[in-house]
Amino acid sequence: MRLRDGAAERNDSSAERWGDGPLELDELAREGARRMLRWALEAEVAEYIGQHRDARDEQGRALVVRNGHAEERKVTVGSGTIPVRAPRVNDKRVIDGERQRFTSEILPPYLRRSKNVAEVLPALYLQGLSTGDFEKALPMLLGEEAALSASTINRMLKDWQGEYEVWKKRPLDGQDYIYIWADGVHFKVRLGDNDAVAALVIIGARPDGTKEVLAIEDGYRESTESWAHVLRSLKRRGMRAPAVAVGDGALGFWAALEEVWPETRLQRCWVHKIANVLDKLPKRQQPPAKEILHQIMNAATRKDADAEIEVFKAAFDAKYPKAVACLTKDVEALFTFFDFPAEHWKHLRTTNPIESTFATVRHRTRKTKGAGSRAAAAAMVYKLMIAAMAGWRRLDGSKLLPLVRAGIKFADGVMVERPDCPVQSPAPVPSPPPELPDPCADPWAGGADSRTGESGAGETMSEHPEA
C-alpha cells in the first residue's frame, strides 16, 4: 500500500500475512476495515459529545446527545466495499441564530469512496507513530478536513484496553490445545515506576492444527510466580494440560509448569540453546560448532543425535567445557520432540511462532522509545498478536494431533503400533521351499528312471517289447 505524497510505503506481502488465496484475503481485509471504521466513528462521536457536555437547557438537560445510528450505506475503501452505520448526534445548540450540527470528519454525509481511515490509524500507531503525531500525519494522508485529535486516538486506545480485559477472561473449557509455546518478551515503557515490561505470551495449537493466542500478560521479569499466575488463569478457565510445552531456558516457566500441569512434557527451544552454547565459545570456533549443533537438532533418530553429541564433546570438551556443559545439562528436554510425530518436529523445536511475531512489537517500541504505559503496552501486544494470528499457517501433519492427544506413542517420529512389545528389526523373509517332482508325471518320460535313478533318454521302444 502506497500512501499519498510518499508519506509511507509498505512492501510486505499481504498474501503471507492474511491467507493463501485471494478470496480469504479480501474477506479478512473487508472485515478488519469494517470493525476499525466503526471504532473510529464511535470515538469521534464520543469526543464531540464530551466537548459539549456542559451545554444545557433551562431544565438542565444536555443539548448534545447521541441519536442512534444512520441507515446502513456502502462505502468503498482500499480493501473493498463495506457496510457502515454511522452513529448520529442530536445537537440542539443554537449559535448566532444557526442550529448546530455534528458532521463526521471521518465519514462525511453521502460519502461513497474514501481512504480506509480505520485501518490507517492502528497501522500508524503500531508502526511507531505516537498519538501526538496523528494531527500532523492524518492531513497528509487523508486531506486537511480529516484530522483527528490526539484525544480521539487515546480514546480508541482505551477501547482496545477494554477489549483486551474482556479477552483475558474468556472461557476455554470448550477448546483443546495439544501443544503450547511460551516466551517472555521484554521492552520498555515511558511511564510508571518500572521502565521495563515482560510480556508473557502463550500460543496454543488446536486439534485441527490451527494456532491461537492463549495468553498475554504483564509479568515481572519472567518470575515463577508471574508464569504461575498465567498458567493458573488458563487452567481456571477450563484449559486442560497440553501434551508438550515449548519454551526457552527461563527457569520460572518450567517451575510454574511443574506446579500447574506436572504431566506436560517439556521441550527446550533449540534456537535459544544454540545461541547459549555459541556464546561460550570464541568466535573462530562458532562456525564449526554451529554446524555440529544443527546436525544434532536435525538428526533423524535419537541414536543419531546422541552420536553427534559425542562428536561435539570430542571437538570442544577439552578446551571449552562450559559449552559442552551448557549443551548436555538438559539434553532430555532438548530431545522430547523425538517422542512425537516427525511431521511436528520443526514446530516443536523452537518458539519461533512467538519470536517472529514480536519483531513488530520491538520495531514499534524502538521507534517510540517505549510504550506509553504498562496498560498501553499490553493492549498494543494484544492487537498485534490478534492481527498476526489471521495469517498463521496450520501445523504440518495436523491429522496426527488427535492421536497425540489420545496418548498414542511415537518413537523417533514413527507411531508405535504395539507399545507392549519391544521394537525389533523386521524378521528375515524365508527362502522359498525346494521344488518337488510332480507325482502325476510319467516316470519313463525322459527323466530319471524311478527304479534305477538312471536316465532313460537314450532308450528306444525296441528295448521294451512289452510296451
Buried (B, 14 or more C-beta within 10 A) or exposed (E): BEBEEEEBEEEEEBEEBBBEEEEBBBBBBBBBBBEBBBBBBBBBBBBBBEEBEEBEEEEEEBBBEBEEEBEEBEBEBEBBEBEBEBBBBBBEEEEEEEEBEBEBBBBEEEBEEBBBBBBBBBBBBBBBBBBEBBBEBBBBBBEEEBBBBEBBBBBBBBBBBEBBEEEBEEEBEEBBBBBBBBBBBBBBBBEBEEEEBBBBBBBBBBBEBBBBBBBBBBBBEBBBEBBBBBBEBBBEBEBBBBBBBBBBBBEBBBBBBBEBBEEBBBBBBBBBBBBBBBEBBEEEBBEEBBEBBEBBBBBEEBEBBEEBBEEBBEBBBEEBEEBBEBBBEBBEBBBBBBBBBBBBBEBBBBBBBBBEBBEBBEEBBEEBEBBBBBBBBBBBBBBBBBBBBBBBEBBBBBEBBEBBBEEBBBBBBEEBEEEEEEEEEEEEEEEEEEEEEEEEEEEEEEBEEEEEEEEBEEEEEEEEEEE
